Amino acid sequence: MRIGTIVKAEPFPEAHKPAYKLIIDFGPLGLKRSSAQITDRYDFKALAGRRVAAVVNFPPKQIGPLMSEVLVLGALTDDGVALLNVDDGAENGARIA
């Protein structure tokens, strides 16, 4: 698991369930794509710059036309997935202990 920063988020209308397409900067690991079902709690316009935790060592998974390379982590709540927060000081690509 690693720390990254969302650099771009956009709607993903081709997904079977409501989702966003994310591009996340993981520093030395580069930019990675992900599909995230977080539309209930987040507006895609507000996601750029947000720090996230993600699993980076799962095999890529084809989701419609998108090859998702990482799994963004969040907690299941009654009103959707709440992304995990990352404090300042952790650099992109940092391992999660």
Backbone as JSON Lines, residues from 0, in Angstrom:
{"i":0,"aa":"M","n":[0.84,-1.17,0.0],"ca":[0.0,0.0,0.0],"c":[0.89,1.23,0.0]}
{"i":1,"aa":"R","n":[0.45,2.24,-0.74],"ca":[1.25,3.45,-0.9],"c":[0.37,4.71,-0.84]}
{"i":2,"aa":"I","n":[1.04,5.84,-0.64],"ca":[0.39,7.15,-0.63],"c":[0.49,7.76,-2.02]}
{"i":3,"aa":"G","n":[-0.6,8.4,-2.45],"ca":[-0.6,9.08,-3.74],"c":[-1.47,10.33,-3.67]}
{"i":4,"aa":"T","n":[-1.36,11.14,-4.72],"ca":[-2.17,12.35,-4.86],"c":[-2.97,12.26,-6.15]}
{"i":5,"aa":"I","n":[-4.27,12.48,-6.05],"ca":[-5.11,12.47,-7.25],"c":[-4.76,13.71,-8.07]}
{"i":6,"aa":"V","n":[-4.38,13.5,-9.33],"ca":[-4.06,14.63,-10.2],"c":[-5.2,14.93,-11.17]}
{"i":7,"aa":"K","n":[-6.05,13.94,-11.41],"ca":[-7.19,14.16,-12.31],"c":[-8.3,13.19,-11.93]}
{"i":8,"aa":"A","n":[-9.53,13.7,-11.96],"ca":[-10.72,12.87,-11.73],"c":[-11.78,13.29,-12.74]}
{"i":9,"aa":"E","n":[-12.49,12.3,-13.27],"ca":[-13.55,12.59,-14.22],"c":[-14.63,11.52,-14.13]}
{"i":10,"aa":"P","n":[-15.83,11.84,-14.58],"ca":[-16.9,10.85,-14.56],"c":[-16.51,9.62,-15.4]}
{"i":11,"aa":"F","n":[-17.08,8.49,-15.06],"ca":[-16.83,7.23,-15.75],"c":[-18.18,6.63,-16.15]}
{"i":12,"aa":"P","n":[-18.84,7.22,-17.17],"ca":[-20.2,6.78,-17.53],"c":[-20.28,5.36,-18.07]}
{"i":13,"aa":"E","n":[-19.15,4.81,-18.53],"ca":[-19.15,3.44,-19.06],"c":[-19.18,2.37,-17.97]}
{"i":14,"aa":"A","n":[-18.91,2.74,-16.73],"ca":[-18.9,1.78,-15.62],"c":[-20.32,1.28,-15.34]}
{"i":15,"aa":"H","n":[-20.43,0.02,-14.91],"ca":[-21.74,-0.55,-14.58],"c":[-22.37,0.12,-13.37]}
{"i":16,"aa":"K","n":[-21.54,0.45,-12.36],"ca":[-22.0,1.16,-11.17],"c":[-21.38,2.56,-11.22]}
{"i":17,"aa":"P","n":[-22.05,3.58,-10.67],"ca":[-21.49,4.94,-10.71],"c":[-20.07,4.99,-10.15]}
{"i":18,"aa":"A","n":[-19.17,5.59,-10.92],"ca":[-17.76,5.64,-10.54],"c":[-17.08,6.83,-11.2]}
{"i":19,"aa":"Y","n":[-15.88,7.11,-10.72],"ca":[-15.01,8.1,-11.34],"c":[-13.75,7.42,-11.84]}
{"i":20,"aa":"K","n":[-13.17,7.99,-12.9],"ca":[-11.83,7.6,-13.35],"c":[-10.85,8.53,-12.65]}
{"i":21,"aa":"L","n":[-9.83,7.96,-12.05],"ca":[-8.82,8.74,-11.34],"c":[-7.45,8.49,-11.94]}
{"i":22,"aa":"I","n":[-6.63,9.53,-11.98],"ca":[-5.21,9.39,-12.26],"c":[-4.51,9.88,-10.99]}
{"i":23,"aa":"I","n":[-3.64,9.0,-10.45],"ca":[-3.02,9.25,-9.15],"c":[-1.5,9.23,-9.29]}
{"i":24,"aa":"D","n":[-0.85,10.23,-8.71],"ca":[0.61,10.34,-8.73],"c":[1.18,9.62,-7.51]}
{"i":25,"aa":"F","n":[1.98,8.58,-7.77],"ca":[2.64,7.82,-6.7],"c":[4.14,8.09,-6.67]}
{"i":26,"aa":"G","n":[4.55,9.29,-7.04],"ca":[5.97,9.66,-6.97],"c":[6.83,8.76,-7.82]}
{"i":27,"aa":"P","n":[7.79,8.05,-7.2],"ca":[8.71,7.21,-7.98],"c":[8.02,6.05,-8.71]}
{"i":28,"aa":"L","n":[6.8,5.71,-8.31],"ca":[6.06,4.64,-9.0],"c":[5.32,5.16,-10.22]}
{"i":29,"aa":"G","n":[5.26,6.47,-10.38],"ca":[4.63,7.08,-11.55],"c":[3.14,7.31,-11.36]}
{"i":30,"aa":"L","n":[2.5,7.65,-12.48],"ca":[1.06,7.88,-12.49],"c":[0.34,6.56,-12.71]}
{"i":31,"aa":"K","n":[-0.71,6.33,-11.95],"ca":[-1.51,5.1,-12.05],"c":[-2.98,5.48,-12.2]}
{"i":32,"aa":"R","n":[-3.73,4.63,-12.91],"ca":[-5.17,4.85,-13.1],"c":[-5.97,3.96,-12.16]}
{"i":33,"aa":"S","n":[-7.16,4.46,-11.82],"ca":[-8.06,3.68,-10.99],"c":[-9.5,4.07,-11.29]}
{"i":34,"aa":"S","n":[-10.4,3.14,-11.04],"ca":[-11.83,3.41,-11.05],"c":[-12.28,3.36,-9.6]}
{"i":35,"aa":"A","n":[-13.02,4.38,-9.17],"ca":[-13.43,4.44,-7.76],"c":[-14.93,4.73,-7.67]}
{"i":36,"aa":"Q","n":[-15.63,3.87,-6.95],"ca":[-17.07,4.05,-6.74],"c":[-17.29,4.95,-5.52]}
{"i":37,"aa":"I","n":[-17.0,6.22,-5.7],"ca":[-17.07,7.19,-4.61],"c":[-17.99,8.36,-4.96]}
{"i":38,"aa":"T","n":[-18.88,8.15,-5.91],"ca":[-19.74,9.23,-6.4],"c":[-20.77,9.69,-5.38]}
{"i":39,"aa":"D","n":[-21.14,8.85,-4.41],"ca":[-22.14,9.22,-3.42],"c":[-21.65,10.32,-2.47]}
{"i":40,"aa":"R","n":[-20.36,10.33,-2.19],"ca":[-19.83,11.26,-1.19],"c":[-18.97,12.39,-1.77]}
{"i":41,"aa":"Y","n":[-18.5,12.23,-3.01],"ca":[-17.53,13.18,-3.56],"c":[-17.94,13.68,-4.93]}
{"i":42,"aa":"D","n":[-17.66,14.97,-5.18],"ca":[-17.81,15.57,-6.49],"c":[-16.45,15.45,-7.18]}
{"i":43,"aa":"F","n":[-16.42,14.93,-8.38],"ca":[-15.13,14.71,-9.05],"c":[-14.32,15.99,-9.19]}
{"i":44,"aa":"K","n":[-14.98,17.14,-9.26],"ca":[-14.28,18.41,-9.41],"c":[-13.44,18.77,-8.19]}
{"i":45,"aa":"A","n":[-13.77,18.2,-7.03],"ca":[-13.07,18.51,-5.79],"c":[-11.99,17.49,-5.44]}
{"i":46,"aa":"L","n":[-11.79,16.47,-6.26],"ca":[-10.86,15.4,-5.9],"c":[-9.4,15.69,-6.27]}
{"i":47,"aa":"A","n":[-9.15,16.49,-7.29],"ca":[-7.76,16.78,-7.67],"c":[-7.03,17.41,-6.49]}
{"i":48,"aa":"G","n":[-5.85,16.88,-6.19],"ca":[-5.05,17.37,-5.07],"c":[-5.26,16.59,-3.78]}
{"i":49,"aa":"R","n":[-6.28,15.76,-3.74],"ca":[-6.56,14.99,-2.52],"c":[-5.55,13.85,-2.39]}
{"i":50,"aa":"R","n":[-5.03,13.66,-1.19],"ca":[-4.1,12.57,-0.89],"c":[-4.89,11.31,-0.56]}
{"i":51,"aa":"V","n":[-4.46,10.17,-1.07],"ca":[-5.16,8.91,-0.86],"c":[-4.18,7.79,-0.54]}
{"i":52,"aa":"A","n":[-4.72,6.74,0.04],"ca":[-3.98,5.49,0.26],"c":[-4.53,4.48,-0.75]}
{"i":53,"aa":"A","n":[-3.64,3.68,-1.31],"ca":[-4.08,2.72,-2.32],"c":[-3.21,1.46,-2.31]}
{"i":54,"aa":"V","n":[-3.82,0.36,-2.72],"ca":[-3.09,-0.89,-2.93],"c":[-2.52,-0.82,-4.34]}
{"i":55,"aa":"V","n":[-1.21,-0.95,-4.46],"ca":[-0.57,-0.8,-5.77],"c":[-0.05,-2.12,-6.35]}
{"i":56,"aa":"N","n":[-0.13,-3.21,-5.59],"ca":[0.46,-4.45,-6.09],"c":[-0.57,-5.5,-6.51]}
{"i":57,"aa":"F","n":[-1.84,-5.12,-6.67],"ca":[-2.82,-6.03,-7.27],"c":[-2.57,-6.04,-8.78]}
{"i":58,"aa":"P","n":[-2.91,-7.14,-9.46],"ca":[-2.79,-7.11,-10.91],"c":[-3.8,-6.12,-11.5]}
{"i":59,"aa":"P","n":[-3.45,-5.46,-12.62],"ca":[-4.41,-4.54,-13.26],"c":[-5.71,-5.26,-13.61]}
{"i":60,"aa":"K","n":[-6.82,-4.5,-13.56],"ca":[-8.13,-5.08,-13.84],"c":[-8.85,-4.22,-14.87]}
{"i":61,"aa":"Q","n":[-9.35,-4.86,-15.91],"ca":[-10.1,-4.15,-16.95],"c":[-11.5,-3.84,-16.44]}
{"i":62,"aa":"I","n":[-11.85,-2.57,-16.41],"ca":[-13.18,-2.13,-15.99],"c":[-13.72,-1.31,-17.15]}
{"i":63,"aa":"G","n":[-14.56,-1.93,-17.97],"ca":[-15.03,-1.27,-19.19],"c":[-13.82,-0.92,-20.04]}
{"i":64,"aa":"P","n":[-13.74,0.32,-20.51],"ca":[-12.59,0.71,-21.34],"c":[-11.35,1.11,-20.54]}
{"i":65,"aa":"L","n":[-11.42,1.09,-19.21],"ca":[-10.32,1.52,-18.34],"c":[-9.57,0.33,-17.75]}
{"i":66,"aa":"M","n":[-8.24,0.37,-17.83],"ca":[-7.42,-0.61,-17.13],"c":[-7.07,-0.01,-15.77]}
{"i":67,"aa":"S","n":[-7.71,-0.5,-14.71],"ca":[-7.49,0.02,-13.36],"c":[-6.24,-0.64,-12.8]}
{"i":68,"aa":"E","n":[-5.3,0.2,-12.35],"ca":[-4.0,-0.3,-11.9],"c":[-3.85,-0.35,-10.39]}
{"i":69,"aa":"V","n":[-4.67,0.42,-9.66],"ca":[-4.57,0.46,-8.2],"c":[-5.97,0.46,-7.59]}
{"i":70,"aa":"L","n":[-6.05,0.09,-6.31],"ca":[-7.31,0.1,-5.56],"c":[-7.21,1.16,-4.48]}
{"i":71,"aa":"V","n":[-8.0,2.21,-4.63],"ca":[-8.03,3.29,-3.65],"c":[-8.79,2.8,-2.42]}
{"i":72,"aa":"L","n":[-8.27,3.1,-1.22],"ca":[-8.84,2.58,0.02],"c":[-9.8,3.57,0.67]}
{"i":73,"aa":"G","n":[-10.87,3.02,1.22],"ca":[-11.85,3.81,1.94],"c":[-12.62,2.95,2.9]}
{"i":74,"aa":"A","n":[-13.42,3.59,3.72],"ca":[-14.26,2.89,4.69],"c":[-15.7,2.89,4.18]}
{"i":75,"aa":"L","n":[-16.38,1.76,4.34],"ca":[-17.78,1.67,3.94],"c":[-18.64,2.36,4.99]}
{"i":76,"aa":"T","n":[-19.5,3.26,4.53],"ca":[-20.4,3.98,5.43],"c":[-21.82,3.84,4.88]}
{"i":77,"aa":"D","n":[-22.8,4.31,5.65],"ca":[-24.18,4.26,5.2],"c":[-24.43,5.12,3.97]}
{"i":78,"aa":"D","n":[-23.59,6.13,3.76],"ca":[-23.8,7.0,2.6],"c":[-22.65,6.92,1.6]}
{"i":79,"aa":"G","n":[-22.06,5.74,1.45],"ca":[-21.01,5.52,0.45],"c":[-19.65,5.28,1.06]}
{"i":80,"aa":"V","n":[-18.65,5.26,0.19],"ca":[-17.27,5.01,0.62],"c":[-16.62,6.32,1.03]}
{"i":81,"aa":"A","n":[-16.04,6.35,2.24],"ca":[-15.3,7.51,2.74],"c":[-13.81,7.24,2.55]}
{"i":82,"aa":"L","n":[-13.16,8.04,1.71],"ca":[-11.74,7.85,1.47],"c":[-10.94,8.02,2.76]}
{"i":83,"aa":"L","n":[-9.87,7.23,2.89],"ca":[-8.98,7.38,4.04],"c":[-8.19,8.68,3.9]}
{"i":84,"aa":"N","n":[-7.99,9.38,5.0],"ca":[-7.23,10.63,4.99],"c":[-5.75,10.35,5.17]}
{"i":85,"aa":"V","n":[-4.93,11.23,4.58],"ca":[-3.48,11.13,4.7],"c":[-2.96,12.45,5.24]}
{"i":86,"aa":"D","n":[-2.23,12.42,6.35],"ca":[-1.67,13.63,6.94],"c":[-0.53,14.17,6.07]}
{"i":87,"aa":"D","n":[-0.27,15.45,6.23],"ca":[0.87,16.08,5.55],"c":[2.16,15.41,6.03]}
{"i":88,"aa":"G","n":[3.15,15.44,5.18],"ca":[4.45,14.88,5.53],"c":[4.74,13.56,4.85]}
{"i":89,"aa":"A","n":[3.71,12.82,4.47],"ca":[3.91,11.56,3.76],"c":[4.01,11.87,2.27]}
{"i":90,"aa":"E","n":[5.12,11.52,1.66],"ca":[5.36,11.81,0.25],"c":[4.66,10.8,-0.64]}
{"i":91,"aa":"N","n":[4.37,11.23,-1.86],"ca":[3.79,10.31,-2.85],"c":[4.72,9.11,-3.03]}
{"i":92,"aa":"G","n":[4.15,7.93,-3.0],"ca":[4.91,6.7,-3.13],"c":[5.34,6.1,-1.82]}
{"i":93,"aa":"A","n":[5.14,6.83,-0.71],"ca":[5.56,6.32,0.6],"c":[4.77,5.05,0.94]}
{"i":94,"aa":"R","n":[5.44,4.09,1.51],"ca":[4.79,2.86,1.96],"c":[3.93,3.12,3.18]}
{"i":95,"aa":"I","n":[2.86,2.38,3.29],"ca":[2.0,2.48,4.46],"c":[2.41,1.38,5.42]}
{"i":96,"aa":"A","n":[2.69,1.75,6.66],"ca":[3.15,0.79,7.67],"c":[1.99,0.29,8.5]}
